[in-house]
Amino acid sequence: MKTVISQRADRVIGMGLNTLILIGVLAWLRVQELKASPQDVASARAHLQAEGGFASRLAQAALDRTTHVVRYDGSYLRIPYPNGDVPEDMGVCTDEVIRSYRALGYDLQRLVHEDMKSHFSAYPQQWGLPGPDTNIDHRRVPNLQTFFKRQNAALPVSAKPTDYLPGDVVTCTVSGNRPHIMLVVPNPQGEGRPWVVHNIGEGPKMEDLLFEFPLTGHYRWLPKP
């Protein structure tokens, strides 16, 4: 026969498990609420000008990425240069930005490499490399942040939704201190907080996550032809 203490312990454990299950269910529902449906993506497209400027076309390119199946994989691979890419069915958050810009004719692999080759000391040195590496440099969030800053594309980070426009690039930290990067796209409703396209582990998705993580950078790089 169980003692009173063991019976109480069982009740506490049971309550703890029930609480964890409830928290997990609520978290799952919250994630589903933040995800975009195909109808949401179509609505976001409708709020972009069909023949708009660079920013509008960049946001369209980002929305196009949501139709691709990409497994989250940041493995170091040797790739061609310039216009090199890892296999199309793999990638991380930076690859969505790279592929979106490349769809408009701008190769961040080449552009970042050329700038790093001339100004290597201006870029983060945390990887202990003796010089630029065309295989990986452009696929690292801190390097893209530095490149955009050096292009005079940095804007203030704020908590005002109206400060963020389709085609903007934002960076943040997830899981404590891991750098992450996203592209801003329209709210499917046409007003309110903008949404983002990014790959945070499940492939390129459009989600209502602009302010879900601590923002570390805001960039509007609209290169001129």
N, CA, C and O of each residue as an XYZ file, in Angstrom:
900
protein
N       0.852     -1.193      0.000
C       0.000      0.000      0.000
C       0.887      1.243      0.000
O       1.886      1.302      0.718
N       0.518      2.226     -0.803
C       1.327      3.440     -0.873
C       1.160      4.266      0.387
O       0.076      4.324      0.968
N       2.243      4.902      0.801
C       2.171      5.807      1.929
C       1.521      7.102      1.500
O       1.378      7.364      0.306
N       1.121      7.924      2.478
C       0.526      9.225      2.171
C       1.508     10.080      1.399
O       1.120     10.799      0.479
N       2.780     10.007      1.768
C       3.805     10.813      1.086
C       3.924     10.409     -0.379
O       3.998     11.262     -1.263
N       3.940      9.071     -0.634
C       4.081      8.637     -2.023
C       2.840      8.984     -2.838
O       2.940      9.299     -4.023
N       1.656      8.926     -2.194
C       0.429      9.314     -2.897
C       0.472     10.785     -3.274
O       0.079     11.164     -4.377
N       0.948     11.607     -2.357
C       1.058     13.044     -2.648
C       2.087     13.279     -3.752
O       1.898     14.120     -4.631
N       3.163     12.529     -3.688
C       4.198     12.676     -4.726
C       3.642     12.333     -6.097
O       3.923     13.016     -7.082
N       2.833     11.246     -6.155
C       2.225     10.872     -7.431
C       1.322     11.975     -7.956
O       1.310     12.255     -9.155
N       0.561     12.608     -7.055
C      -0.344     13.684     -7.480
C       0.464     14.872     -7.999
O       0.101     15.479     -9.007
N       1.543     15.200     -7.319
C       2.388     16.325     -7.757
C       2.988     16.039     -9.121
O       2.997     16.894    -10.006
N       3.501     14.794     -9.281
C       4.092     14.422    -10.570
C       3.040     14.483    -11.672
O       3.298     14.973    -12.772
N       1.837     13.970    -11.352
C       0.760     14.006    -12.328
C       0.397     15.415    -12.722
O       0.205     15.711    -13.901
N       0.302     16.287    -11.730
C      -0.005     17.694    -12.017
C       1.096     18.310    -12.863
O       0.824     19.095    -13.771
N       2.358     17.947    -12.560
C       3.476     18.499    -13.326
C       3.417     18.063    -14.774
O       3.632     18.874    -15.675
N       3.127     16.786    -15.013
C       3.046     16.293    -16.383
C       1.892     16.932    -17.135
O       2.025     17.292    -18.304
N       0.750     17.073    -16.451
C      -0.401     17.713    -17.087
C      -0.093     19.154    -17.457
O      -0.495     19.636    -18.516
N       0.627     19.838    -16.570
C       0.996     21.234    -16.843
C       1.922     21.318    -18.038
O       1.757     22.181    -18.899
N       2.905     20.415    -18.093
C       3.836     20.419    -19.217
C       3.118     20.132    -20.527
O       3.396     20.749    -21.555
N       2.178     19.173    -20.470
C       1.407     18.846    -21.682
C       0.599     20.053    -22.135
O       0.547     20.357    -23.326
N      -0.037     20.746    -21.180
C      -0.832     21.923    -21.514
C       0.043     23.013    -22.115
O      -0.325     23.639    -23.110
N       1.200     23.235    -21.506
C       2.125     24.251    -22.035
C       2.542     23.884    -23.457
O       2.612     24.738    -24.341
N       2.818     22.593    -23.656
C       3.223     22.157    -24.987
C       2.132     22.360    -26.020
O       2.402     22.801    -27.137
N       0.895     22.039    -25.649
C      -0.240     22.219    -26.564
C      -0.435     23.689    -26.896
O      -0.649     24.045    -28.055
N      -0.360     24.550    -25.873
C      -0.530     25.988    -26.088
C       0.573     26.535    -26.977
O       0.326     27.377    -27.840
N       1.803     26.050    -26.761
C       2.921     26.500    -27.594
C       2.707     26.072    -29.037
O       2.963     26.840    -29.964
N       2.228     24.820    -29.229
C       1.978     24.325    -30.593
C       0.896     25.157    -31.268
O       1.025     25.516    -32.439
N      -0.182     25.467    -30.526
C      -1.251     26.282    -31.093
C      -0.750     27.662    -31.451
O      -1.146     28.227    -32.471
N       0.137     28.221    -30.601
C       0.697     29.553    -30.880
C       1.524     29.526    -32.160
O       1.447     30.449    -32.971
N       2.317     28.469    -32.343
C       3.131     28.349    -33.549
C       2.245     28.241    -34.774
O       2.519     28.870    -35.796
N       1.176     27.442    -34.683
C       0.270     27.302    -35.829
C      -0.406     28.626    -36.165
O      -0.635     28.940    -37.333
N      -0.723     29.397    -35.129
C      -1.367     30.691    -35.331
C      -0.455     31.643    -36.092
O      -0.929     32.478    -36.863
N       0.856     31.521    -35.875
C       1.806     32.437    -36.480
C       2.196     32.037    -37.895
O       2.777     32.842    -38.623
N       1.885     30.803    -38.298
C       2.250     30.336    -39.628
C       1.268     30.844    -40.681
O       0.102     31.111    -40.392
N       1.768     30.968    -41.900
C       0.920     31.431    -42.997
C       0.352     30.250    -43.766
O       1.027     29.240    -43.965
N      -0.882     30.387    -44.189
C      -1.494     29.420    -45.093
C      -1.182     29.860    -46.528
O      -0.744     30.990    -46.739
N      -1.401     28.986    -47.515
C      -1.230     29.417    -48.914
C      -2.088     30.642    -49.245
O      -1.689     31.480    -50.054
N      -3.250     30.743    -48.630
C      -4.115     31.906    -48.857
C      -3.468     33.175    -48.295
O      -3.582     34.249    -48.887
N      -2.787     33.047    -47.142
C      -2.081     34.186    -46.561
C      -0.977     34.670    -47.495
O      -0.807     35.870    -47.707
N      -0.233     33.720    -48.048
C       0.856     34.078    -48.963
C       0.292     34.791    -50.184
O       0.844     35.799    -50.624
N      -0.801     34.277    -50.732
C      -1.431     34.906    -51.891
C      -1.918     36.311    -51.546
O      -1.797     37.229    -52.358
N      -2.468     36.480    -50.344
C      -2.940     37.800    -49.916
C      -1.778     38.768    -49.771
O      -1.886     39.939    -50.135
N      -0.659     38.272    -49.235
C       0.521     39.133    -49.105
C       1.009     39.590    -50.472
O       1.374     40.752    -50.650
N       1.016     38.676    -51.437
C       1.417     39.044    -52.798
C       0.520     40.152    -53.351
O       0.991     41.067    -54.025
N      -0.765     40.057    -53.058
C      -1.720     41.021    -53.603
C      -1.458     42.432    -53.089
O      -1.888     43.409    -53.702
N      -0.759     42.540    -51.974
C      -0.480     43.858    -51.412
C       0.849     44.432    -51.895
O       1.285     45.483    -51.427
N       1.485     43.739    -52.828
C       2.703     44.245    -53.450
C       2.381     44.719    -54.854
O       1.560     44.116    -55.544
N       3.021     45.792    -55.278
C       2.779     46.315    -56.618
C       3.331     45.342    -57.654
O       4.482     44.912    -57.569
N       2.502     45.005    -58.623
C       2.905     44.044    -59.651
C       4.156     44.486    -60.391
O       5.015     43.666    -60.715
N       4.257     45.759    -60.655
C       5.423     46.314    -61.354
C       6.152     47.285    -60.432
O       6.575     48.362    -60.854
N       6.291     46.893    -59.173
C       6.892     47.775    -58.184
C       8.389     47.887    -58.314
O       8.996     47.309    -59.215
N       8.981     48.639    -57.404
C      10.416     48.844    -57.399
C      11.155     47.649    -56.837
O      10.590     46.569    -56.665
N      12.433     47.865    -56.554
C      13.290     46.766    -56.124
C      12.761     46.116    -54.851
O      12.717     44.889    -54.758
N      12.360     46.919    -53.872
C      11.907     46.366    -52.594
C      10.695     45.465    -52.779
O      10.616     44.397    -52.173
N       9.760     45.885    -53.607
C       8.573     45.090    -53.867
C       8.932     43.778    -54.550
O       8.391     42.724    -54.215
N       9.847     43.852    -55.509
C      10.251     42.637    -56.219
C      11.043     41.704    -55.310
O      10.968     40.484    -55.458
N      11.805     42.270    -54.366
C      12.536     41.438    -53.421
C      11.566     40.706    -52.490
O      11.762     39.530    -52.181
N      10.533     41.400    -52.050
C       9.525     40.761    -51.208
C       8.801     39.657    -51.990
O       8.493     38.600    -51.438
N       8.534     39.909    -53.280
C       7.927     38.866    -54.114
C       8.848     37.645    -54.203
O       8.395     36.504    -54.113
N      10.145     37.904    -54.382
C      11.105     36.799    -54.467
C      11.129     36.009    -53.165
O      11.245     34.784    -53.176
N      11.018     36.720    -52.039
C      10.982     36.041    -50.743
C       9.734     35.172    -50.629
O       9.808     34.039    -50.151
N       8.591     35.694    -51.064
C       7.357     34.915    -51.029
C       7.446     33.695    -51.950
O       6.897     32.638    -51.640
N       8.137     33.847    -53.078
C       8.343     32.714    -53.976
C       9.083     31.579    -53.273
O       8.861     30.404    -53.567
N       9.969     31.945    -52.337
C      10.760     30.931    -51.637
C       9.874     29.987    -50.822
O      10.271     28.854    -50.551
N       8.686     30.436    -50.431
C       7.822     29.598    -49.592
C       7.255     28.409    -50.358
O       6.661     27.514    -49.757
N       7.430     28.389    -51.670
C       6.945     27.264    -52.471
C       7.992     26.157    -52.583
O       7.717     25.105    -53.161
N       9.188     26.383    -52.036
C      10.281     25.415    -52.132
C      10.359     24.543    -50.883
O      10.092     24.995    -49.770
N      10.726     23.306    -51.092
C      10.953     22.389    -49.975
C      12.451     22.364    -49.685
O      13.249     21.932    -50.517
N      12.816     22.829    -48.504
C      14.224     22.943    -48.126
C      14.408     22.373    -46.723
O      13.749     22.809    -45.779
N      15.294     21.410    -46.593
C      15.598     20.902    -45.258
C      16.640     21.813    -44.604
O      17.547     22.308    -45.274
N      16.510     22.028    -43.321
C      17.435     22.916    -42.617
C      18.771     22.208    -42.438
O      18.868     21.222    -41.708
N      19.794     22.717    -43.107
C      21.111     22.090    -43.077
C      22.162     23.143    -43.387
O      22.216     23.665    -44.501
N      22.985     23.453    -42.415
C      24.015     24.480    -42.600
C      25.396     23.908    -42.813
O      26.391     24.573    -42.521
N      25.480     22.700    -43.311
C      26.780     22.047    -43.509
C      27.696     22.884    -44.399
O      27.256     23.534    -45.347
N      28.968     22.845    -44.065
C      29.974     23.498    -44.906
C      30.185     22.652    -46.153
O      30.515     21.469    -46.073
N      29.986     23.285    -47.314
C      30.196     22.599    -48.580
C      31.021     23.483    -49.502
O      30.922     24.709    -49.456
N      31.821     22.863    -50.324
C      32.528     23.621    -51.365
C      31.553     23.882    -52.509
O      30.929     22.954    -53.024
N      31.426     25.130    -52.898
C      30.485     25.504    -53.946
C      31.205     26.365    -54.986
O      32.242     26.955    -54.685
N      30.668     26.442    -56.197
C      31.312     27.265    -57.231
C      31.318     28.743    -56.835
O      30.597     29.172    -55.935
N      32.144     29.493    -57.529
C      32.189     30.946    -57.340
C      32.431     31.585    -58.698
O      33.288     31.108    -59.442
N      31.702     32.661    -59.057
C      30.573     33.260    -58.331
C      29.273     32.496    -58.620
O      29.273     31.465    -59.292
N      28.167     33.035    -58.089
C      26.832     32.437    -58.263
C      26.763     30.987    -57.796
O      25.988     30.191    -58.325
N      27.577     30.655    -56.803
C      27.544     29.313    -56.257
C      26.440     29.160    -55.220
O      26.047     30.130    -54.572
N      25.946     27.941    -55.068
C      24.892     27.688    -54.089
C      24.998     26.247    -53.627
O      25.465     25.375    -54.360
N      24.557     26.010    -52.399
C      24.435     24.634    -51.924
C      23.250     24.004    -52.652
O      22.479     24.723    -53.287
N      23.079     22.678    -52.580
C      21.930     22.050    -53.253
C      20.626     22.735    -52.881
O      20.434     23.138    -51.734
N      19.723     22.870    -53.860
C      18.516     23.666    -53.675
C      17.575     23.118    -52.609
O      16.705     23.838    -52.120
N      17.746     21.835    -52.242
C      16.861     21.259    -51.238
C      17.442     21.339    -49.822
O      16.939     20.682    -48.910
N      18.499     22.140    -49.632
C      19.058     22.331    -48.310
C      19.385     23.805    -48.112
O      19.505     24.554    -49.081
N      19.527     24.217    -46.863
C      19.892     25.595    -46.596
C      19.509     26.011    -45.192
O      18.919     25.244    -44.430
N      19.861     27.245    -44.869
C      19.551     27.836    -43.569
C      18.951     29.219    -43.804
O      18.590     29.562    -44.929
N      18.847     30.012    -42.733
C      18.177     31.313    -42.850
C      18.856     32.233    -43.859
O      18.181     32.914    -44.631
N      20.193     32.258    -43.859
C      20.902     33.152    -44.779
C      20.660     32.785    -46.233
O      20.638     33.655    -47.103
N      20.477     31.493    -46.496
C      20.287     31.073    -47.882
C      18.996     31.621    -48.475
O      18.914     31.819    -49.688
N      17.984     31.870    -47.644
C      16.743     32.459    -48.156
C      16.973     33.905    -48.600
O      16.413     34.350    -49.601
N      17.795     34.626    -47.853
C      18.132     35.998    -48.245
C      18.981     35.982    -49.510
O      18.736     36.748    -50.443
N      19.979     35.105    -49.534
C      20.870     35.006    -50.694
C      20.078     34.655    -51.950
O      20.270     35.276    -52.996
N      19.196     33.670    -51.858
C      18.440     33.230    -53.028
C      17.427     34.269    -53.470
O      17.137     34.381    -54.661
N      16.888     35.027    -52.533
C      15.927     36.071    -52.906
C      16.622     37.201    -53.657
O      16.116     37.669    -54.676
N      17.774     37.641    -53.164
C      18.530     38.680    -53.874
C      19.037     38.173    -55.221
O      19.053     38.909    -56.207
N      19.447     36.921    -55.251
C      19.974     36.373    -56.499
C      18.889     36.299    -57.573
O      19.185     36.416    -58.762
N      17.640     36.107    -57.161
C      16.534     36.083    -58.117
C      16.391     37.419    -58.831
O      15.823     37.491    -59.921
N      16.911     38.484    -58.207
C      16.859     39.819    -58.807
C      18.182     40.212    -59.446
O      18.356     41.352    -59.878
N      19.118     39.261    -59.505
C      20.374     39.503    -60.206
C      21.526     39.955    -59.341
O      22.542     40.408    -59.869
N      21.406     39.846    -58.017
C      22.474     40.294    -57.120
C      23.027     39.104    -56.347
O      22.328     38.468    -55.557
N      24.297     38.824    -56.598
C      24.956     37.652    -56.036
C      25.705     38.046    -54.764
O      26.815     38.577    -54.828
N      25.095     37.785    -53.616
C      25.731     38.141    -52.345
C      27.006     37.349    -52.098
O      27.886     37.814    -51.374
N      27.121     36.179    -52.677
C      28.378     35.449    -52.542
C      29.529     36.282    -53.103
O      30.556     36.452    -52.445
N      29.360     36.793    -54.301
C      30.411     37.595    -54.933
C      30.577     38.939    -54.231
O      31.700     39.365    -53.958
N      29.469     39.603    -53.940
C      29.539     40.944    -53.366
C      30.181     40.936    -51.977
O      31.016     41.785    -51.667
N      29.781     39.963    -51.139
C      30.382     39.868    -49.812
C      31.860     39.505    -49.924
O      32.692     40.062    -49.207
N      32.187     38.580    -50.814
C      33.584     38.171    -50.962
C      34.461     39.337    -51.412
O      35.546     39.550    -50.871
N      33.990     40.082    -52.396
C      34.794     41.192    -52.890
C      35.041     42.226    -51.803
O      36.138     42.775    -51.700
N      34.022     42.493    -50.990
C      34.199     43.458    -49.912
C      35.104     42.903    -48.817
O      35.929     43.634    -48.269
N      34.958     41.619    -48.494
C      35.814     41.022    -47.474
C      37.260     40.945    -47.942
O      38.185     41.110    -47.147
N      37.451     40.697    -49.216
C      38.815     40.602    -49.753
C      39.555     41.918    -49.589
O      40.761     41.933    -49.342
N      38.824     43.033    -49.727
C      39.446     44.358    -49.607
C      39.444     44.882    -48.177
O      40.276     45.720    -47.827
N      38.519     44.400    -47.341
C      38.377     44.952    -45.987
C      38.143     43.824    -44.982
O      37.202     43.871    -44.191
N      39.011     42.811    -45.023
C      38.792     41.629    -44.203
C      38.722     41.968    -42.715
O      37.932     41.366    -41.988
N      39.521     42.906    -42.255
C      39.552     43.235    -40.823
C      38.265     43.900    -40.354
O      38.012     43.955    -39.151
N      37.448     44.405    -41.268
C      36.189     45.051    -40.888
C      35.099     44.030    -40.564
O      34.061     44.380    -40.004
N      35.339     42.777    -40.916
C      34.346     41.727    -40.708
C      34.633     40.944    -39.427
O      35.770     40.932    -38.955
N      33.618     40.290    -38.860
C      33.826     39.501    -37.640
C      34.938     38.468    -37.821
O      35.078     37.860    -38.883
N      35.721     38.286    -36.764
C      36.864     37.381    -36.821
C      36.654     36.136    -35.955
O      37.613     35.430    -35.642
N      35.413     35.867    -35.569
C      35.161     34.805    -34.591
C      35.400     33.398    -35.098
O      35.410     32.452    -34.310
N      35.595     33.238    -36.414
C      35.805     31.896    -36.947
C      37.284     31.559    -37.120
O      37.622     30.447    -37.527
N      38.148     32.493    -36.819
C      39.583     32.240    -36.852
C      40.147     31.979    -38.233
O      41.155     31.285    -38.367
N      39.518     32.523    -39.263
C      40.000     32.302    -40.624
C      41.098     33.300    -40.984
O      41.042     34.450    -40.547
N      42.077     32.896    -41.757
C      43.145     33.822    -42.155
C      42.741     34.767    -43.268
O      43.421     35.761    -43.523
N      41.627     34.459    -43.938
C      41.172     35.293    -45.044
C      39.782     34.867    -45.474
O      39.201     33.960    -44.878
N      39.238     35.508    -46.503
C      37.882     35.191    -46.968
C      37.758     33.759    -47.475
O      38.734     33.151    -47.915
N      36.534     33.234    -47.402
C      36.228     31.891    -47.882
C      34.920     31.975    -48.670
O      33.847     32.146    -48.091
N      35.017     31.855    -49.978
C      33.838     32.014    -50.834
C      32.778     30.942    -50.607
O      31.641     31.097    -51.054
N      33.129     29.866    -49.926
C      32.177     28.783    -49.690
C      31.189     29.083    -48.575
O      30.089     28.530    -48.562
N      31.559     29.944    -47.644
C      30.744     30.075    -46.429
C      30.528     31.510    -45.959
O      29.553     31.769    -45.254
N      31.395     32.446    -46.319
C      31.328     33.796    -45.738
C      29.946     34.425    -45.861
O      29.426     34.975    -44.891
N      29.350     34.347    -47.047
C      28.056     34.991    -47.288
C      26.912     34.262    -46.607
O      25.806     34.798    -46.537
N      27.145     33.054    -46.102
C      26.106     32.261    -45.451
C      26.107     32.462    -43.934
O      25.437     31.721    -43.215
N      26.843     33.445    -43.447
C      26.914     33.718    -42.019
C      26.232     35.048    -41.719
O      26.543     36.068    -42.334
N      25.304     35.027    -40.775
C      24.520     36.222    -40.457
C      25.400     37.408    -40.082
O      25.168     38.496    -40.610
N      26.404     37.271    -39.197
C      27.217     38.442    -38.848
C      27.915     39.070    -40.053
O      28.091     40.287    -40.097
N      28.310     38.257    -41.024
C      28.944     38.812    -42.220
C      27.943     39.590    -43.065
O      28.277     40.647    -43.599
N      26.714     39.078    -43.194
C      25.696     39.819    -43.943
C      25.353     41.119    -43.233
O      25.145     42.141    -43.887
N      25.292     41.098    -41.907
C      25.039     42.333    -41.158
C      26.125     43.359    -41.456
O      25.835     44.529    -41.708
N      27.371     42.913    -41.424
C      28.490     43.827    -41.683
C      28.434     44.357    -43.105
O      28.650     45.547    -43.335
N      28.147     43.486    -44.056
C      28.060     43.924    -45.450
C      26.983     44.981    -45.622
O      27.232     46.011    -46.249
N      25.788     44.752    -45.078
C      24.707     45.724    -45.220
C      25.056     47.051    -44.550
O      24.742     48.116    -45.081
N      25.698     46.993    -43.396
C      26.125     48.226    -42.734
C      27.109     48.983    -43.610
O      27.029     50.205    -43.737
N      28.033     48.255    -44.211
C      29.043     48.903    -45.050
C      28.434     49.444    -46.343
O      29.047     50.273    -47.017
N      27.249     48.987    -46.689
C      26.525     49.529    -47.844
C      25.612     50.690    -47.443
O      24.789     51.148    -48.235
N      25.771     51.155    -46.204
C      24.944     52.249    -45.658
C      23.456     51.892    -45.699
O      22.605     52.751    -45.933
N      23.161     50.613    -45.470
C      21.776     50.147    -45.528
C      21.170     49.948    -44.138
O      20.014     49.539    -44.026
N      21.931     50.231    -43.081
C      21.428     49.982    -41.730
C      20.430     51.054    -41.310
O      20.647     52.244    -41.541
N      19.336     50.621    -40.691
C      18.308     51.498    -40.151
C      18.163     51.215    -38.661
O      18.582     50.155    -38.195
N      17.575     52.147    -37.901
C      17.390     51.898    -36.472
C      16.468     50.703    -36.227
O      15.520     50.461    -36.974
N      16.770     49.977    -35.178
C      15.877     48.909    -34.718
C      14.831     49.539    -33.818
O      15.167     50.263    -32.880
N      13.572     49.270    -34.096
C      12.505     49.852    -33.290
C      11.424     48.808    -33.051
O      11.468     47.710    -33.605
N      10.470     49.161    -32.230
C       9.332     48.283    -31.955
C       8.082     48.749    -32.686
O       6.981     48.277    -32.400
N       8.247     49.690    -33.643
C       7.109     50.214    -34.392
C       6.928     49.434    -35.693
O       7.819     49.460    -36.542
N       5.823     48.753    -35.871
C       5.607     47.985    -37.099
C       5.726     48.825    -38.363
O       6.178     48.325    -39.393
N       5.329     50.087    -38.303
C       5.343     50.924    -39.503
C       6.759     51.265    -39.965
O       6.944     51.758    -41.077
N       7.760     51.005    -39.118
C       9.147     51.268    -39.516
C       9.690     50.193    -40.445
O      10.749     50.370    -41.048
N       8.976     49.086    -40.565
C       9.469     47.948    -41.344
C       8.640     47.788    -42.617
O       7.416     47.658    -42.573
N       9.338     47.800    -43.746
C       8.669     47.759    -45.046
C       8.995     46.466    -45.780
O      10.037     45.861    -45.529
N       8.115     46.034    -46.686
C       8.412     44.854    -47.495
C       9.748     45.011    -48.211
O      10.036     46.057    -48.792
N      10.554     43.965    -48.161
C      11.876     44.010    -48.767
C      12.971     44.329    -47.781
O      14.149     44.175    -48.102
N      12.615     44.774    -46.578
C      13.626     45.009    -45.539
C      14.188     43.677    -45.059
O      13.529     42.641    -45.140
N      15.405     43.725    -44.564
C      16.046     42.572    -43.940
C      16.172     42.856    -42.454
O      16.584     43.950    -42.067
N      15.825     41.891    -41.616
C      15.978     42.062    -40.171
C      16.749     40.878    -39.613
O      16.641     39.753    -40.103
N      17.531     41.157    -38.576
C      18.262     40.103    -37.882
C      17.831     40.086    -36.430
O      17.357     41.087    -35.893
N      18.003     38.932    -35.804
C      17.597     38.754    -34.413
C      18.427     37.634    -33.806
O      19.278     37.042    -34.469
N      18.167     37.355    -32.542
C      18.777     36.197    -31.905
C      17.667     35.230    -31.504
O      16.595     35.646    -31.063
N      17.933     33.950    -31.660
C      16.991     32.905    -31.262
C      17.726     31.922    -30.355
O      18.952     31.824    -30.395
N      16.979     31.212    -29.555
C      17.564     30.231    -28.633
C      18.686     30.838    -27.801
O      19.721     30.209    -27.580
N      18.469     32.065    -27.345
C      19.452     32.710    -26.493
C      20.375     33.638    -27.256
O      20.275     34.857    -27.122
N      21.286     33.070    -28.069
C      22.266     33.931    -28.723
C      22.586     33.525    -30.159
O      23.585     33.983    -30.715
N      21.763     32.678    -30.767
C      22.044     32.268    -32.141
C      21.529     33.321    -33.113
O      20.357     33.693    -33.050
N      22.395     33.816    -34.024
C      21.954     34.841    -34.974
C      21.009     34.266    -36.016
O      21.155     33.123    -36.449
N      20.040     35.079    -36.407
C      19.025     34.652    -37.374
C      18.707     35.835    -38.274
O      18.862     36.985    -37.865
N      18.260     35.561    -39.504
C      17.982     36.629    -40.465
C      16.680     36.329    -41.203
O      16.375     35.173    -41.498
N      15.909     37.391    -41.499
C      14.586     37.242    -42.102
C      14.341     38.369    -43.100
O      14.979     39.420    -43.032
N      13.423     38.143    -44.016
C      12.991     39.155    -44.984
C      11.565     39.580    -44.668
O      10.701     38.738    -44.421
N      11.320     40.880    -44.677
C       9.997     41.417    -44.351
C       9.088     41.357    -45.581
O       9.493     41.693    -46.694
N       7.849     40.918    -45.345
C       6.831     40.866    -46.400
C       5.543     41.474    -45.840
O       5.441     41.676    -44.630
N       4.560     41.770    -46.693
C       3.334     42.408    -46.200
C       2.521     41.515    -45.264
O       2.572     40.287    -45.344
N       1.783     42.157    -44.388
C       0.761     41.471    -43.609
C      -0.322     40.995    -44.579
O      -0.744     41.771    -45.436
N      -0.779     39.762    -44.474
C      -1.816     39.276    -45.407
C      -3.079     40.129    -45.406
O      -3.806     40.173    -46.398
N      -3.337     40.809    -44.284
C      -4.532     41.650    -44.201
C      -4.315     43.032    -44.810
O      -5.255     43.815    -44.946
N      -3.069     43.324    -45.176
C      -2.780     44.614    -45.793
C      -2.464     45.719    -44.820
O      -2.000     46.782    -45.232
N      -2.698     45.504    -43.548
C      -2.377     46.494    -42.527
C      -2.000     45.757    -41.249
O      -2.275     44.567    -41.095
N      -1.366     46.489    -40.336
C      -0.904     45.850    -39.115
C       0.551     45.423    -39.239
O       1.242     45.787    -40.191
N       0.993     44.664    -38.281
C       2.393     44.255    -38.216
C       2.792     43.447    -39.447
O       2.095     42.498    -39.804
N       3.909     43.804    -40.111
C       4.373     43.003    -41.250
C       4.765     41.600    -40.809
O       5.074     41.366    -39.641
N       4.749     40.683    -41.746
C       5.192     39.320    -41.503
C       6.603     39.144    -42.071
O       7.168     40.086    -42.628
N       7.164     37.958    -41.935
C       8.511     37.699    -42.446
C       8.540     36.369    -43.184
O       7.707     35.491    -42.956
N       9.516     36.242    -44.072
C       9.855     34.963    -44.689
C      11.235     34.585    -44.181
O      12.160     35.396    -44.205
N      11.366     33.352    -43.721
C      12.649     32.900    -43.175
C      12.652     31.376    -43.117
O      11.640     30.715    -43.351
N      13.832     30.847    -42.795
C      13.977     29.414    -42.526
C      14.538     29.283    -41.119
O      15.717     29.544    -40.880
N      13.687     28.880    -40.204
C      14.117     28.742    -38.820
C      14.155     27.271    -38.413
O      14.194     26.946    -37.227
N      14.142     26.384    -39.414
C      14.255     24.970    -39.119
C      13.309     24.089    -39.902
O      13.482     22.871    -39.945
N      12.298     24.700    -40.531
C      11.296     23.922    -41.264
C      11.225     24.328    -42.726
O      10.202     24.124    -43.380
N      12.302     24.902    -43.243
C      12.276     25.371    -44.615
C      11.721     26.775    -44.698
O      11.293     27.324    -43.683
N      11.716     27.375    -45.882
C      11.237     28.752    -46.030
C       9.745     28.866    -45.753
O       8.931     28.214    -46.407
N       9.395     29.695    -44.784
C       8.005     29.897    -44.383
C       7.727     31.391    -44.251
O       8.622     32.182    -43.955
N       6.479     31.753    -44.474
C       6.011     33.099    -44.155
C       5.296     33.012    -42.815
O       4.385     32.201    -42.647
N       5.706     33.849    -41.854
C       5.150     33.758    -40.512
C       5.040     35.137    -39.864
O       5.725     36.082    -40.255
N       4.181     35.226    -38.888
C       3.960     36.460    -38.125
C       4.919     36.475    -36.932
O       4.515     36.305    -35.781
N       6.205     36.686    -37.245
C       7.236     36.550    -36.207
C       8.175     37.754    -36.122
O       9.252     37.653    -35.536
N       7.784     38.874    -36.692
C       8.711     40.005    -36.746
C       9.252     40.399    -35.378
O      10.440     40.689    -35.240
N       8.391     40.412    -34.371
C       8.817     40.851    -33.047
C       8.844     39.707    -32.024
O       8.823     39.952    -30.818
N       8.890     38.471    -32.501
C       8.901     37.340    -31.579
C      10.267     37.133    -30.927
O      10.358     36.529    -29.858
N      11.324     37.629    -31.562
C      12.678     37.446    -31.057
C      13.355     38.809    -30.902
O      12.940     39.775    -31.544
N      14.392     38.904    -30.059
C      15.098     40.178    -29.886
C      15.781     40.613    -31.190
O      16.672     39.926    -31.689
N      15.361     41.741    -31.725
C      15.940     42.227    -32.980
C      17.334     42.797    -32.747
O      17.584     43.482    -31.755
N      18.240     42.501    -33.685
C      19.618     42.987    -33.590
C      20.024     43.839    -34.783
O      21.095     44.446    -34.772
N      19.188     43.892    -35.808
C      19.539     44.687    -36.978
C      18.349     44.882    -37.902
O      17.438     44.056    -37.961
N      18.381     45.998    -38.622
C      17.319     46.345    -39.574
C      18.005     46.991    -40.774
O      18.707     47.991    -40.624
N      17.804     46.425    -41.965
C      18.541     46.868    -43.147
C      17.596     47.021    -44.341
O      16.650     46.254    -44.518
N      17.883     48.020    -45.135
C      17.120     48.265    -46.360
C      18.119     48.494    -47.481
O      18.467     49.629    -47.806
N      18.573     47.391    -48.064
C      19.575     47.476    -49.130
C      18.876     47.331    -50.458
O      18.431     46.245    -50.828
N      18.784     48.438    -51.175
C      18.112     48.490    -52.457
C      19.144     48.940    -53.501
O      19.170     50.107    -53.891
N      19.994     48.003    -53.950
C      21.081     48.378    -54.870
C      20.534     48.959    -56.165
O      19.497     48.539    -56.677
N      21.256     49.924    -56.664
C      20.868     50.535    -57.932
C      21.527     49.776    -59.073
O      22.674     49.349    -58.947
N      20.825     49.605    -60.174
C      21.361     48.866    -61.328
C      22.677     49.460    -61.803
O      23.267     48.964    -62.763
